[in-house]
Amino acid sequence: MSAVGAYAEATAVTAEVREIVSGKKAECEAKAGTTFATFEPLTFVKQVVAGINYKVKVKVAEAECIHVLVYCPLPHTGEGPQLVSVEAGKTVEDKIE
């Protein structure tokens, strides 16, 4: 079990996380300044704050990944997921940090 406010251990992407991140593909491409032929979420870590931060490793090419940070506000706010950042130039072996 992780400490309060800390990120949990990396785990395989769930259907929920896949849907959230896949819905942010166009925004990820805009932030990265390129288009991705492949966009396959692989693993993620989550942090519970006043909502949930998801850091997701996404495969975008044969040997390249990006790390995507998406913030999901608490349901009562009525707000949807928000793309916070995209880190390019990652590999499948790179740890999500």
Phi, psi and omega in degrees: 000137181272161179289157179302129179083352180272160175285142176284170177295150178296142180215166178297147181296136176269167178300321180297312181293320178302316180295316180299310184289319180299328177289351181252011183304310182300320178294321177297317179297319179296315180294323181279344180073029180206172174250151182246121176290326178245145177209084188241102176299133184251299182223165179207161169234153178228153179228124178272120177232222172275062190134204179225131170265129174245123170255120188236132173274123183238125177281125182241352177201175183309314183237022183228140176232164168236156173250124186246131175251119179238131177257128176248109179296164176299146184305324184295344180285337182076006181266149178270179178301146182235126175287125181260312182203161176225125176252114181268172175076024179264163176242171178299328182283339182296134178285143176284121180230000000 
